[in-house]
């Protein structure tokens, strides 16, 4: 990226609050950002070569949208927790293993996209964030959905293509969960799954590619109750 192009990007960002420097093959945080005024609402650093985000990321406290997808990040800087106005975060397609606990300070988050990383534990720090609508954890290495999931506020949870063999039936207590995508995992058709079908508000569940057939799934106690919710939801859409 030439000097003139860099200058133009940053000059425009001071006026618009939007800075997009994606697909620039950058492997270091642009030095100009370190002295950049705290006016950004949107920061897009996607499709570069960052292995880490610096502490300076925490100074952009006016940020509402952060996109760092398609890099080589191994983790997210703890200072992301200082971005208290953040509404959307896209960190998909990286190498992230663990999510910092400080993310629970981002109380205005609405969408968190973490697909295609190396995450091994369900990020329970996101449970309880009252505005969170969508959590995408597909294509990671999560093995267990723990009891803490009961306080998750999302309407849609995507955990497709993980290694999940245990799902807590407390997910049935999620107050807003309507869509659960849990395809291509290691789940059995068991009592926990039956409890989810009968006692939750979920009206759209995707389970293909687990350790049971569609016939086994349909034979579970609670399946008819789930289908009633599913049919009612379809009618509302139509």
N, C-alpha and C positions, 0 to 999 in steps of 0.2 A: 504494500500500500504506500503510494508516494506521499511526500510531505504535503503537497497541495491538497491531496485527497483527504489526508488526516485532518488538516486544518479546517477544511470545509465541513467534514463530519462533526467536528467539535463545535464549530461556530453555529451550525444549525441546531445542535443539541441544546445549546444555551438558550435558544429562542423557543424551541418546541418541547423540550423536556424528554425527547426521544433520541436515544443513541443506539444505532445499529451498526456494529462492526463485526458482522458474521462473515464466514468463508474468507478470512484474510490470512490463514495459515499462521496465526499468532501463537507463540508459545509462552509469552510473558504478558502480564497485565500492562496495557499501554501506559507509559509514564505520564502522559498528559492527564490521565484519569486521577492521578494522585493529587493534583492541584486543582482539579475540576470543581466548580461550585456545586453545592448540594441542591441541584434543581431538577434532577432526573426523575421522571415518572416511569420510564421504560428503558431497560438496559438489555440489549441483545448481543451476547458474546458467543452465539452458537457457531458450530462447525469450524472451530479453530483447533488448537493443539495444546490447550491449557492442561497442565497436570495438577494445578492447584489454584485456588483463588486466594489473593492476599488479604491481610487484615483490613486493608483500605476499603474493601467491599462494604464494611459495616458503617461507613460514613454517609452512605447514600440513603439517609433515613426517610426520604420522600418517595422512594421507589414503590411502585405498585405492581410492576411486572418485571420479572427477572427470567431471562432465558440463557442457560449455559449448556444446552443440549449439544451432543455431538462433539464433545471434547475428550480429554483423557483423564478426567478428574478421578482421583482415588477417594476423595472425601469432600465434604462441604465445610467451608470455614465456619468455625463457631460464631463468628461475628455476623453471620446472616441473621442470627437472633435479634440483632439491633434494628433490622428492617421491619419495624412494627406496623408499617402501612402496607406491607406486601400483600397482594391479593392472589397473584398467580406465580408459581415457580415451576419452570420446566428444566429439569436436570437429567432428562432421558439420554440414553445412548452414551453413557460414560462407563467408568470402572468403579463406581462408588460401592464401598463395602458397608459403610455404616452412616447413619444419619445423626447429626449432633442433637443432643437433648435441647439445646438452646432454641431449636425451631419452634418449640411450644410457646415462645414469646411472640411469635408472629400471629397474633390473635385475629388478624383480618384475612388470613388465607382462605381462599375459596377453591382453588385448584392446585393440586400438587401432582406433578408428573415425574415419575422416577422409573419409567420402563427401561428395560434392557441395561441393567447394572449388575452388580455382584452382591446385592444386599441379602444378608442371611437372617436377619431378625426383623420381625414386624415392627415398624416405627411407632411404638405406643405413645411417643411424645405428641403425636398428631391427634390422638384421641382426646376429645373434649374441646377442640377448636370449633366454636359454635357456628362459624360461617363456612366451614369446609364442606363443599358439595361433591367434589370428585377427587378420588385418590387412585392413581394408577401405579401399581407396583408389579405389573406384568413383566415376565421374562427376567426374573431374579432368582435367588436361591433360598427363598424363605421356606422353612419346613413346618412351622407351627403358627397358627393364628390363635393368640392367647386370650385369656379371659378379659383382659383390659379392653378388648375390642368393643365391649358392650357400650362404652361411652363415645364411640366414634359417631360423628354427626353427619356423615356423608349420605347422599342419596344414591351414589354409585361407587362401588369398590371393585377394582379390577386386579385380580391376582392370578390371571391366566399364566400358564407356563412357568410355574415355580416347582418346588419339590414338597409341597404341602401334604403331609400325611395325617395331621391332627388339626381339626378346626373346632374351637370351643363353641359349645351350643349357646354361649352367652351372646354370640353375634345376633341371635334372635331378639335381643333386647335393644339393638340399635334403633333409636327412635325414628330415624328418617330413611333408613336403608330400603331402597326399592329394587335396585339392580345389583346383583352379585355375579361377577364373572370369575369362575374358578376352574376353567377348562385346563386340561393337560397337567394335572397334578397327580398325587399318589393317594387319593382319598378312597375309602371304602364306603359302601352304602350301609351306614350303621345308625345307631340310636341318635347320635348327635345330629346327623343329617336329617333324620326324621323329625327331631325337635325343631330344627330350623324351618322345615316345611310347614309344620303345624302352628308354630307360635310366633313367627316373625311377620313383618309387614312386607317382606320381599315378594315382589310380583313378577320378577324376571330373573331367573337363575340359569346360568350356562354351566353345564357340568361335563360336557363331552370330553373324552380322553382321560378319564380317571379309571380306577380299578373296579368298575362296575358297568353293567350294560344299561341301556335305556329302559329295558324291561325291569331290571333290578330297582332302578330309581322309581319307576312308576308304581312298584309294589310296596314302597315304603309307606308306613303310617304317616298321615299328614299330607300325602301327595294330592288328594282330592281338594283339601283346603287350599293348598297352594294354587291349584288349577282354577279355583274359583276367583282368587285374587288376580291371577294372570288374565283370565277372561274379562273380568271387570275393568282391568287396566287397559286392555286392548279396545274395549268399547269406548272408553273415554277418549282415547287417541283418535279413533275413527269419528 
